[in-house]
Amino acid sequence: MSKKVAVLVAGSWGTALASVLAANQLDVIMWTRGEDQATEINNKHTNQRFLPDAELSPRIQATTDMAKAVEGASAVLIVAPSSAMRSVAHQLKAHYKPEMLIIHATKGFETESLNRMSTVISEELECEEGRVVVLSGPSHAEEVVKRCPTTVVVASLDKASAEAAQGLFMNAYFRVYTNRDMIGVELAGAFKNIIALGAGMSDGLNFGDNAKAALLTRGLAEITRIGVEMGANPLTFSGLAGIGDLVVTATSQHSRNWRAGSLLGKGQKLDDVLNSMGMVVEGIRTTQAAHFISQKYGVQMPIADQLYHVLFQERQPRDAVEALMGRDPKTEMEVMTLETWEQWHS
């Protein structure tokens, strides 16, 4: 097997994962559209825009030529924003070979089709969706590049593909578990960004720990409910891709989704928030997708629904909170149907 891995594209998470691969003595070629960024990575071994002050391994090189990046690679890791995933996968198609291991680490949906990222990739590459591997879990790029202990999960319907991905990434500071529930891992990674936005908004409103604890707990119930309806294993949402990723994304200032929500809670407008961030905030697009997914599946997602109104219909954050707190009284388990209960315990 070739020791070369291609990484598409050179953002913060792609760069951090490239560093893990390089630490495992693999040769990494990152593809980027930016000639200046490629030159910086190759000559200075830095990627200042996305990971300031991080020193990259000489094993990591960069190019703007996708054919050069992918040629001879045994695995291709795609870490494009969800909005760019189809375009990147389409460009990869001309260089893709069936024996390549395809991994993605993007947490979101294609808003136009409401498809998961593995579906988008398999459609463009014309390969079986089950052969694609998703990498997810509680993992800030800023900490991974510093070799802080981190634990993630790789999921695929194909056991051998998941284990191959596990072998690529596993090392002393980056522990990797496998999971067969690819749908659940993808859904958990995407939906938790919505709750992280809400947690940041709560902090921006100075609502304190009680409110945020309730938001995370009810948010987890909400994303588990829609996840099970879409075919996921409910246990996935209590694992690394679920509650693990939710906690790290909703409680850390490293999180773009938390920071964006905090700024919105402090009264800033969405466009101003996005301009100030300078990087993609996946939770914005995911909230939009969740609004239509919940309607498609007939599943209530009250937190996501209120955030949709704040982001896209100019509802004030305080009004959204009042709407959530003023919902009709319920028992905590009322949202679970008998059918769902039986699925959990079958």
ZIHUHU-V726531 format. One record per residue. RES is the residue in three letters. PSI is psi in radians with two decimals (* if undefined). OMEGA is omega in radians with two decimals (999 if undefined). Layout:
BEGIN
RES & PSI & OMEGA
RES & PSI & OMEGA
END
This chain:
BEGIN
MET & 2.38 & 3.10
SER & 2.55 & 3.09
LYS & 0.22 & -3.13
LYS & 2.35 & 3.05
VAL & 2.31 & 3.07
ALA & 2.41 & 3.10
VAL & 2.14 & -3.14
LEU & 1.85 & 0.34
VAL & -3.00 & -2.99
ALA & 0.85 & 3.02
GLY & -2.91 & -3.07
SER & -0.82 & -3.10
TRP & -0.68 & 3.07
GLY & -0.71 & 3.14
THR & -0.72 & 3.13
ALA & -0.75 & 3.11
LEU & -0.58 & 3.04
ALA & -0.63 & 3.12
SER & -0.64 & 3.07
VAL & -0.81 & 3.14
LEU & -0.72 & 3.12
ALA & -0.65 & 3.09
ALA & -0.41 & 3.10
ASN & 0.30 & 3.06
GLN & 0.54 & 3.04
LEU & 2.62 & 3.08
ASP & 2.15 & -3.02
VAL & 2.23 & 3.03
ILE & 2.05 & 3.13
MET & 2.37 & 3.08
TRP & 2.31 & 3.11
THR & 2.66 & 3.06
ARG & -0.24 & -3.04
GLY & 2.01 & 3.12
GLU & -0.70 & 3.13
ASP & -0.69 & 3.12
GLN & -0.73 & 3.10
ALA & -0.75 & 3.13
THR & -0.73 & 3.13
GLU & -0.80 & -3.13
ILE & -0.73 & -3.08
ASN & -0.66 & -3.02
ASN & -0.64 & -3.08
LYS & -0.23 & -3.10
HIS & 0.75 & 3.06
THR & 2.86 & 3.02
ASN & 1.26 & -2.91
GLN & -0.59 & -3.10
ARG & -0.70 & -3.01
PHE & -0.57 & 3.12
LEU & 1.34 & -3.09
PRO & 2.38 & 3.03
ASP & 0.00 & 3.07
ALA & 2.32 & 3.10
GLU & 2.19 & -3.07
LEU & 2.65 & 3.12
SER & 2.50 & 3.03
PRO & -0.29 & 3.07
ARG & -0.28 & 3.13
ILE & 2.07 & 3.06
GLN & 2.88 & -3.09
ALA & 2.69 & 3.13
THR & 2.72 & 3.02
THR & 0.03 & -3.11
ASP & 1.86 & -3.09
MET & -0.64 & 3.12
ALA & -0.73 & 3.11
LYS & -0.68 & -3.13
ALA & -0.71 & -2.99
VAL & -0.45 & -3.06
GLU & 2.17 & 3.09
GLY & 0.07 & -3.13
ALA & 2.41 & 3.07
SER & -0.37 & 3.14
ALA & 2.60 & 3.08
VAL & 2.16 & 3.11
LEU & 2.08 & -3.12
ILE & 2.11 & -3.13
VAL & 0.77 & 3.12
ALA & 2.67 & 2.99
PRO & 2.65 & -3.10
SER & -0.60 & -3.12
SER & -0.36 & -3.11
ALA & -0.03 & -3.02
MET & -0.78 & -3.10
ARG & -0.70 & 3.13
SER & -0.78 & -3.13
VAL & -0.77 & 3.12
ALA & -0.62 & 3.11
HIS & -0.72 & 3.11
GLN & -0.57 & 3.13
LEU & -0.50 & -3.01
LYS & -0.71 & -3.08
ALA & -0.34 & -3.05
HIS & 0.00 & -3.07
TYR & 2.44 & 3.03
LYS & 2.46 & -3.05
PRO & -0.47 & -3.12
GLU & -0.14 & 3.11
MET & 2.44 & 3.01
LEU & 2.12 & -3.12
ILE & 2.11 & -3.14
ILE & 2.47 & 2.99
HIS & 2.67 & -3.11
ALA & 0.68 & -3.11
THR & 2.33 & -3.05
LYS & 1.63 & -3.13
GLY & -3.06 & 3.10
PHE & 2.75 & 2.89
GLU & 1.98 & -2.98
THR & -0.51 & -3.11
GLU & -0.76 & -3.08
SER & -0.27 & -3.03
LEU & 0.37 & -3.14
ASN & 2.59 & 2.95
ARG & 2.84 & -3.07
MET & -0.62 & 3.13
SER & -0.59 & 3.09
THR & -0.76 & 3.11
VAL & -0.80 & -3.12
ILE & -0.82 & -3.09
SER & -0.61 & 3.09
GLU & -0.77 & -3.09
GLU & -0.66 & -3.12
LEU & -0.18 & -3.10
GLU & 0.84 & 3.09
CYS & 2.95 & 3.12
GLU & 2.31 & 3.14
GLU & -0.56 & -3.12
GLY & -0.29 & 3.13
ARG & -0.25 & 3.12
VAL & 2.50 & 3.11
VAL & 2.41 & 3.05
VAL & 2.35 & 3.06
LEU & 2.23 & -3.08
SER & 3.05 & 3.11
GLY & 3.11 & -3.09
PRO & 1.83 & -2.95
SER & 1.70 & 3.03
HIS & 2.30 & 3.14
ALA & -0.68 & -3.09
GLU & -0.51 & 3.13
GLU & -0.66 & 3.14
VAL & -0.73 & -3.10
VAL & -0.36 & 3.07
LYS & 0.07 & 3.14
ARG & 0.58 & 2.99
CYS & 2.51 & 3.14
PRO & 2.22 & -3.07
THR & 2.49 & 3.13
THR & 2.25 & -3.10
VAL & -3.14 & 3.11
VAL & 2.50 & 3.00
VAL & 2.34 & -3.04
ALA & 2.46 & 3.06
SER & 2.65 & 3.02
LEU & -0.37 & 3.12
ASP & 1.94 & -3.07
LYS & -0.73 & -3.11
ALA & -0.65 & 3.13
SER & -0.75 & 3.12
ALA & -0.74 & -3.13
GLU & -0.58 & 3.07
ALA & -0.74 & 3.09
ALA & -0.71 & 3.09
GLN & -0.76 & -3.14
GLY & -0.56 & 3.13
LEU & -0.70 & -2.96
PHE & -0.43 & -2.98
MET & 2.27 & 3.00
ASN & -2.94 & -3.00
ALA & -0.43 & -3.12
TYR & -0.08 & -3.10
PHE & 1.62 & -3.08
ARG & 2.40 & -3.04
VAL & 2.18 & 3.01
TYR & 2.73 & 3.03
THR & 2.78 & -3.13
ASN & 2.40 & 3.13
ARG & -0.20 & -3.08
ASP & 1.32 & -3.12
MET & -0.70 & -3.14
ILE & -0.86 & -3.12
GLY & -0.73 & -3.14
VAL & -0.73 & 3.12
GLU & -0.77 & -3.12
LEU & -0.74 & -3.14
ALA & -0.78 & -3.13
GLY & -0.59 & -3.14
ALA & -0.89 & -3.03
PHE & -0.54 & -3.09
LYS & -0.41 & 3.11
ASN & -0.52 & 3.09
ILE & -0.82 & -3.11
ILE & -0.60 & 3.09
ALA & -0.67 & 3.03
LEU & -0.80 & 3.14
GLY & -0.66 & 3.12
ALA & -0.73 & 3.08
GLY & -0.69 & 3.13
MET & -0.71 & 3.10
SER & -0.75 & 3.11
ASP & -0.66 & 3.10
GLY & -0.51 & 3.09
LEU & -0.02 & -3.13
ASN & 0.73 & -3.12
PHE & -0.16 & 3.02
GLY & -3.07 & -3.02
ASP & -0.60 & -3.13
ASN & -0.82 & -3.11
ALA & -0.73 & -3.09
LYS & -0.66 & 3.10
ALA & -0.75 & 3.11
ALA & -0.71 & -3.13
LEU & -0.77 & 3.14
LEU & -0.70 & -3.11
THR & -0.86 & 3.13
ARG & -0.53 & 3.07
GLY & -0.72 & 3.10
LEU & -0.71 & 3.09
ALA & -0.68 & -3.10
GLU & -0.81 & -3.10
ILE & -0.47 & 3.03
THR & -0.73 & -3.12
ARG & -0.84 & 3.14
ILE & -0.58 & 3.13
GLY & -0.78 & 3.12
VAL & -0.70 & 3.12
GLU & -0.52 & -3.12
MET & 0.04 & 3.02
GLY & 0.18 & -3.11
ALA & 2.76 & 3.00
ASN & 2.16 & -3.10
PRO & -0.49 & -3.13
LEU & -0.43 & 3.11
THR & -0.59 & -3.07
PHE & -0.20 & 3.03
SER & 0.15 & -3.13
GLY & -2.80 & -3.07
LEU & -0.76 & -3.10
ALA & -0.36 & -3.11
GLY & -1.68 & -3.07
ILE & -0.57 & 3.11
GLY & -0.89 & -3.13
ASP & -0.59 & 3.11
LEU & -0.82 & -3.11
VAL & -0.83 & -3.07
VAL & -0.59 & -3.10
THR & -0.51 & -3.05
ALA & -0.09 & -3.05
THR & 0.01 & -3.03
SER & 2.47 & 3.08
GLN & -0.16 & 2.98
HIS & -0.42 & -3.01
SER & 2.13 & 3.08
ARG & -0.65 & -3.12
ASN & -0.76 & 3.09
TRP & -0.78 & -3.11
ARG & -0.74 & 3.12
ALA & -0.77 & 3.12
GLY & -0.69 & 3.12
SER & -0.76 & 3.13
LEU & -0.66 & 3.08
LEU & -0.70 & 3.11
GLY & -0.48 & 3.12
LYS & 0.01 & 3.02
GLY & 0.03 & 3.13
GLN & 2.67 & 3.09
LYS & 2.67 & -3.07
LEU & -0.82 & -3.12
ASP & -0.70 & 3.12
ASP & -0.67 & 3.12
VAL & -0.84 & -3.11
LEU & -0.67 & 3.11
ASN & -0.66 & -3.12
SER & -0.48 & -3.11
MET & -0.74 & 3.12
GLY & -0.03 & 3.12
MET & 2.88 & -3.09
VAL & 2.37 & 3.02
VAL & 1.67 & -2.99
GLU & -0.51 & -3.10
GLY & -0.44 & 3.13
ILE & -0.93 & 3.14
ARG & -0.62 & -3.12
THR & -0.63 & 3.08
THR & -0.72 & 3.10
GLN & -0.79 & 3.13
ALA & -0.73 & -3.10
ALA & -0.58 & 3.12
HIS & -0.75 & -3.11
PHE & -0.56 & 3.09
ILE & -0.75 & -3.14
SER & -0.64 & 3.09
GLN & -0.70 & -3.13
LYS & -0.73 & -3.07
TYR & -0.05 & 3.13
GLY & 0.63 & -3.11
VAL & 2.27 & 3.13
GLN & 2.30 & 3.03
MET & 1.30 & -3.00
PRO & -0.66 & 3.14
ILE & -0.83 & 3.10
ALA & -0.65 & -3.13
ASP & -0.77 & 3.14
GLN & -0.65 & 3.09
LEU & -0.63 & 3.06
TYR & -0.75 & 3.13
HIS & -0.65 & 3.12
VAL & -0.79 & -3.04
LEU & -0.66 & -2.95
PHE & -0.12 & -3.12
GLN & 0.29 & 2.98
GLU & 0.48 & 3.01
ARG & 2.47 & 3.11
GLN & 2.44 & -3.12
PRO & -0.72 & -3.14
ARG & -0.63 & 3.11
ASP & -0.64 & 3.11
ALA & -0.71 & 3.12
VAL & -0.73 & 3.11
GLU & -0.67 & 3.12
ALA & -0.69 & 3.11
LEU & -0.79 & -3.10
MET & -0.42 & -3.08
GLY & 0.18 & 3.12
ARG & 2.78 & -3.12
ASP & 2.57 & 3.11
PRO & 2.50 & -3.14
LYS & 2.77 & 2.88
THR & 2.74 & -3.07
GLU & -0.56 & -3.08
MET & 0.12 & -3.07
GLU & -0.48 & -3.07
VAL & -0.20 & -3.09
MET & 2.11 & 3.11
THR & 2.85 & 3.09
LEU & -0.70 & -3.14
GLU & -0.77 & 3.14
THR & -0.72 & 3.11
TRP & -0.76 & 3.13
GLU & -0.62 & 3.10
GLN & -0.71 & 3.14
TRP & -0.56 & -3.00
HIS & 0.22 & 3.12
SER & * & 999
END
